[in-house]
Amino acid sequence: MKNKEDKNIEKLVENLMSETTLESPSIDFTAKVMSGVFAVKKRKLVYKPPISKWAWYIIFGSFAFLFAFVIYNNQQNTATDSYFNFTFFNSEKFFNLFSRFQISSMTANVLLAASAMLFIQIFLLRSYLNKRFHK
């Protein structure tokens, strides 16, 4: 059944191909394409940042206002005092967290070898791409 369908499709394609003629581009086809390419090259790309300067000013101003509000808010014994408690930033607890962390010599050797191979690969890829794109 599949073979019969294939033969029908082949006959259909042959009939369609025999009815069409070979098309060729117009005489000025190359000139039109090249003028389009040169027009694209002449356009200058203008960098437009995703966040404008005014948006950065507003963001910075709102953070400065929030920081000043937290610092200069002198209300004591209110419910908001618990929201601004930064005692969890204890550096001794942070460093004690990593004091129990141990790395075996095998793991250290593997990490060292992997980082060396990564840097070698970066160097080789950079030189390859420089040669390829800066001919």
C-alpha positions in Angstrom: 0.0 0.0 0.0 2.8 2.4 0.9 4.6 1.5 -2.4 1.4 2.4 -4.3 1.2 5.8 -2.5 4.8 6.5 -3.3 4.3 5.8 -7.0 1.3 8.1 -7.0 3.3 10.9 -5.4 6.1 10.4 -7.8 3.7 10.6 -10.8 2.2 13.8 -9.4 5.6 15.4 -8.9 6.7 14.4 -12.4 3.6 15.9 -13.9 4.1 19.2 -11.9 7.8 19.4 -12.9 7.0 18.8 -16.6 4.5 21.6 -16.6 6.8 24.2 -15.1 9.6 26.0 -16.8 13.0 26.9 -15.5 12.8 30.4 -14.0 15.8 32.7 -14.1 16.3 36.0 -12.2 16.0 39.4 -13.8 19.0 41.1 -15.3 19.4 43.6 -12.5 18.8 41.0 -9.7 22.4 41.0 -8.4 22.5 44.9 -8.4 19.3 45.0 -6.4 20.5 42.5 -3.9 23.9 44.2 -3.5 22.3 47.7 -3.1 20.1 46.2 -0.3 23.2 44.8 1.4 25.1 48.1 1.2 22.0 49.9 2.6 22.0 47.6 5.6 25.7 48.1 6.1 25.3 51.9 6.1 22.8 51.9 8.8 24.3 52.8 12.2 23.1 50.9 15.2 22.3 53.2 18.0 22.5 51.6 21.5 19.5 52.3 23.5 19.7 51.0 27.1 16.8 49.0 28.5 16.6 51.3 31.5 16.8 55.1 30.8 18.8 57.5 32.9 15.7 59.0 34.4 14.5 55.5 35.5 17.9 55.0 37.2 17.5 58.3 38.9 14.1 57.4 40.2 15.3 53.9 41.3 18.3 55.4 43.1 16.2 58.2 44.7 13.6 55.7 46.0 16.3 53.5 47.5 18.0 56.6 49.1 14.6 57.7 50.4 13.9 54.3 51.9 17.4 54.1 53.4 17.0 57.6 54.9 13.6 56.7 56.3 14.9 53.5 58.0 17.9 55.4 59.4 16.1 58.5 60.7 13.0 56.8 61.9 13.4 57.4 65.6 10.2 55.9 66.9 11.0 53.5 69.7 8.9 50.6 71.0 6.6 50.4 68.0 5.6 47.4 65.9 7.9 48.5 63.1 11.0 47.9 65.1 10.9 44.2 64.5 10.9 44.7 60.8 14.3 46.5 60.8 16.2 44.1 63.0 19.5 43.2 61.3 21.0 41.0 64.0 20.9 38.0 61.8 24.0 39.4 59.9 26.4 38.0 62.5 29.7 37.4 60.7 30.9 34.8 63.2 27.9 32.6 62.5 28.6 33.0 58.8 32.2 32.0 59.0 31.5 29.1 61.4 29.1 27.7 58.8 32.0 27.0 56.4 34.5 25.9 59.1 33.0 22.4 59.1 33.1 22.2 55.3 36.0 19.9 54.2 37.2 19.0 50.7 39.1 15.9 50.0 42.4 16.1 48.1 40.9 14.2 45.2 38.1 16.7 44.9 40.6 19.6 45.1 42.7 18.1 42.4 39.7 17.6 40.1 38.6 21.1 40.6 42.1 22.4 39.9 42.4 20.4 36.7 38.9 21.4 35.6 39.6 25.1 36.1 42.9 24.8 34.3 41.2 23.1 31.3 38.6 25.8 31.4 41.1 28.5 31.1 43.0 26.7 28.4 39.8 26.2 26.5 38.9 29.9 26.8 42.3 30.9 25.5 42.1 28.5 22.6 38.6 29.5 21.7 39.5 33.1 21.8 42.5 32.7 19.5 40.4 30.5 17.1 37.6 33.0 16.9 40.0 35.9 16.5 41.6 34.2 13.6 38.3 33.3 12.1 36.6 36.7 12.3 39.6 39.0 11.9 41.1 37.8 8.7 
